[in-house]
Amino acid sequence: MTPVSPEVLKRKLAVIVQNLQALEPVSRLTVEEYRQNFFQKKGTERLMQELIEAAIDINIHIITQLGGSAPDDYYQSFIKLGEKGAIPIGLAQELAPSAGLRNRLVHEYDAIDDTIILQAVAGCQRQYPLYIKAIEDYLTRLA
């Protein structure tokens, strides 16, 4: 078992912070305003994808470095991270569905519903700062 790498986690946290900041203006848009700019929509989708992937990378890094097996899917990466005590289990359960959004964005399973994207942006603005804090607290406990 190799130790958790604070440098890796901090680099991934920086992606989440940067993307949350970039998404902040989008969180104030109405659906009609959001739909008016194709590049803004695609940019929003990409920022969301990167943000969620950075969190998943953090999750898997911590889980595997603590001797756990890689989760069966990205949803479970949040749940397992909560079970390991790195983040509160309630937060893990709230964040886990974002893995499904990431999958829809990457694989384009269905048409992307603009309303759902805007709701997800608002949810990320509320939930991911708590995730960042929890991971930072986890890193402090490791030091």
N, C-alpha and C positions, 0 to 999 in steps of 0.2 A: 504494500500500500504506500503510494507516494503522497506527500503532503499537499494540501490545498495550496494553490498558487495565488497569493493575493494580487500579484501583477495582472494575471489573466482576468481575475474577477473585476479588478478596478478598470481595466480596459473595456470590458463588456458593460460595466455600469456606466462608463462614460458615453457609450453608444446610446444607452437607454436615456440618459439625461439629455444628450444632444437632440435625440429624436423627439422627446417630450417637449422640449423648447420649440423645436421647429413645428410641431403639431398644435401648439397653443393657439395661434390665430385661427386655425381650422375649427377649433372647438367652439368658436363664437359665430360660425356661419350657420345660416339656415340651410335646409336641404336645397332650396331653390338656388341660393347663392353658390353652394358647393357644386351643383350640377352645371353651372355656367362655364366652368373652366376645366377642360379635359386634362390639362397638364397638372393642375392642382389636385385633381382626383387621383391621377396615377401617382403623383408624388406622395400623396397622403397614404395610399395603399402601400407603397414601397417603404415609407417611414414606419408604418405599423408593422409590416413584415419584419424589418430589421430589428425593431424594438423587441418584438416577441421572440425572435430568434436569439437575440443576445441574452434574454432571460433564460431561454431553454438551454443555451450553452452553459450559462452559470449553473443552472440546476444540475445538469448532467456532470459537469466538472466536480461539483461538491459531492454529489451522490457517489460517483465512482472513486473519487479520492478518499472517501470515508469507507471504502471497501464494499460498497453496495454494487449491485449489478445495474447496468444501464436500464432505464425503464422501458417497458414495452412500447410506449408511445409518448408523444410530447405532453399530452394531458397529464399522464402519470408522473412526468418529471416534476411538476408542481406539487402533486400530492405526496410523492416520495420525499421531496425536499421538506415539506411540512412535517412529515412523519419523522424525519431525521432531526427536527428541531431547529433547522437553520432559519426558517420563517414560521410565523404562526400558522397553524393548520387552517384556521378560518380564512386567512389571506390566501393560502395555497388553493383552497377550494374556490375562492372567488376568481383567482387568476387562471386556473386550469382551463376554462373554456376559451381563453384567448388562443390556445394552441389550435383549436378548431378553426378560428378565424385565420390564423397563419396558414393552415393547410388550404383553406378556400382561396386565399390570395395567391399562394404559390401555384397551386394545381388548377385553379380556375374551374372548380367542380361545377359551380353554378354561376349565373350572372350575379355580379356583386351588387347588393342592395345598398344604395347610397345612404339610406336612413340607418341601416345597421352599422355602416362604417362610421358615420357621425356619432352614433351612440357608443361605439367601441372607442372612438377617440376620447369622448368624455369619460368613459370608464377608465381608460388608461391614465388620463389626467388625475383621476382620483386614486386609483389602486397602485400604479407603478411607483409613485413616490414612497408609498408604504413598503413596497418590495425593496426599493433602493435602501431605505433606512434599515430594514431587517437584514439585508446582506451586509451593509456596513457594520451593523451591530455584531453580526456573526464574525466578521473579520476582526473586530476588536476583541471578541472573546478568544479568538485563535492566537492573538499576539501575546 
